[in-house]
Amino acid sequence: MANESSGNKSAGNSANVGQIFEENDVLCFRTIGYYESIVNFENGSKMAGVVEFINNSNFASYDKSAPVINLFEEEFIGAILNANRVVKIGEWFMSINPESDKVFVVSDEIEGALELVMEEDDKLNSVIVFSTDDDVLEILKVNNGDTPHGLGCGETNAPTNNVTHAWDEYCDRFEVKFKAKYGSFGIIKKLQLEFWHNQQFSLDDATNFSFGYRYMWKKKCKNESADVTHLLFTTPFEFTNDHWTLTFYSGTHSLSKYYIGNSLLTGGPSVAYKNRCTFATSTLTLVNYLKHGY
């Protein structure tokens, strides 16, 4: 990363110059609004661009320095956090702890803010503590970190949850699994469906596959919602890979309701895949749907 000033290094392409930079080994987004413009961008390409740049830079992200057990399953979060799980957005240093489901926040106007946020001490008056399910950035913008404002709509933040199909082995050496999940780390929320294909004892893992699903979601206290059905084999074998993720919602604002299942609302989504032994088509169905509020 090129130097912007002493201890302060710019990050990203030309569109990000001055907006994303590294300071004291922490990745910084100059404003909350700029961070939101990346995360809330509809097709996710802005997040992918930031991740790609960070992965090709010298920034010591969490993912680059993570232990064997990685606490995050979110590529963007793993890229923007440093080894101590800290990022800075606007004036706010933030430490995200998925084990305690808490986000610790300290303003850069407080002396020793970075050291304080890394302590993750919820008894200190200078440290603001959120749940990872909270709309952290919205509360910081509206109330400057004070008691969360009431929106008066009667809806609450949907909780994090996932439904996983365990590895299913076939042909003695191949295996497949998939997962439906709603994840929240306070500063980003995602509703996703994932599929994995693996050949044991070999790197040749790729196969052809296709999804069948229905997803629905509603933003908390907003009129924005979605209800989309994709039938299995609408486009036969849309994907060829060993891992694929479909993202149905991504943003900084919490959902109050979500659903990933089948079109009849009676069970889980399905995946069809090319059997690497017989080259016939096999299908799996997630036994349970992922559901909250519907």
Rosetta blueprint (number, residue, H / E / L):
1 M L
2 A L
3 N E
4 E E
5 S E
6 S L
7 G L
8 N E
9 K E
10 S E
11 A L
12 G L
13 N L
14 S H
15 A H
16 N H
17 V L
18 G L
19 Q L
20 I E
21 F E
22 E E
23 E E
24 N L
25 D L
26 V E
27 L E
28 C E
29 F E
30 R L
31 T L
32 I H
33 G H
34 Y H
35 Y H
36 E H
37 S H
38 I H
39 V H
40 N L
41 F L
42 E L
43 N L
44 G L
45 S H
46 K H
47 M H
48 A H
49 G H
50 V H
51 V H
52 E H
53 F H
54 I H
55 N H
56 N L
57 S L
58 N L
59 F L
60 A L
61 S E
62 Y H
63 D H
64 K H
65 S H
66 A L
67 P L
68 V L
69 I L
70 N L
71 L L
72 F L
73 E L
74 E L
75 E H
76 F H
77 I H
78 G H
79 A H
80 I H
81 L L
82 N E
83 A L
84 N L
85 R L
86 V E
87 V E
88 K E
89 I E
90 G L
91 E L
92 W E
93 F E
94 M E
95 S E
96 I E
97 N E
98 P L
99 E L
100 S L
101 D L
102 K E
103 V E
104 F E
105 V E
106 V E
107 S E
108 D L
109 E L
110 I L
111 E L
112 G L
113 A H
114 L H
115 E H
116 L H
117 V H
118 M H
119 E H
120 E L
121 D L
122 D L
123 K L
124 L L
125 N L
126 S L
127 V L
128 I E
129 V E
130 F E
131 S E
132 T L
133 D L
134 D L
135 D L
136 V H
137 L H
138 E H
139 I H
140 L H
141 K H
142 V H
143 N H
144 N L
145 G L
146 D L
147 T L
148 P L
149 H L
150 G L
151 L L
152 G L
153 C L
154 G L
155 E L
156 T L
157 N L
158 A L
159 P L
160 T L
161 N E
162 N E
163 V E
164 T E
165 H E
166 A E
167 W E
168 D E
169 E E
170 Y E
171 C L
172 D L
173 R L
174 F E
175 E E
176 V E
177 K E
178 F E
179 K E
180 A E
181 K E
182 Y E
183 G E
184 S E
185 F L
186 G L
187 I L
188 I L
189 K E
190 K E
191 L E
192 Q E
193 L E
194 E E
195 F E
196 W E
197 H E
198 N E
199 Q E
200 Q L
201 F L
202 S L
203 L L
204 D L
205 D L
206 A L
207 T E
208 N E
209 F E
210 S E
211 F E
212 G E
213 Y E
214 R E
215 Y E
216 M E
217 W E
218 K E
219 K E
220 K L
221 C L
222 K L
223 N L
224 E L
225 S E
226 A E
227 D E
228 V E
229 T E
230 H E
231 L L
232 L L
233 F L
234 T L
235 T L
236 P L
237 F L
238 E L
239 F E
240 T E
241 N E
242 D L
243 H E
244 W E
245 T E
246 L E
247 T E
248 F E
249 Y E
250 S E
251 G E
252 T L
253 H L
254 S L
255 L E
256 S E
257 K E
258 Y E
259 Y E
260 I E
261 G E
262 N L
263 S L
264 L L
265 L L
266 T L
267 G L
268 G L
269 P L
270 S E
271 V E
272 A E
273 Y E
274 K E
275 N L
276 R L
277 C L
278 T L
279 F L
280 A L
281 T E
282 S E
283 T E
284 L E
285 T E
286 L L
287 V L
288 N L
289 Y L
290 L E
291 K E
292 H E
293 G L
294 Y L
